[in-house]
Amino acid sequence: MKTLIRLTLIASLLSLAACNTVRGIGQDIEKLGSTIEGAAKK
């Protein structure tokens, strides 16, 4: 269980570092939402 928590923490930190800012995270989530919405309309 501890290993799973550590891996999740590391993955979260890496994804946050890739975005660089909170604004970047928001933009990434918005793009993901748009992609899901587009797929749902098809």
Buried (B, 14 or more C-beta within 10 A) or exposed (E): EEEEEEEEEEEEEEEEEEBEEEEEBEEEEEEEEEEEEEEEEE
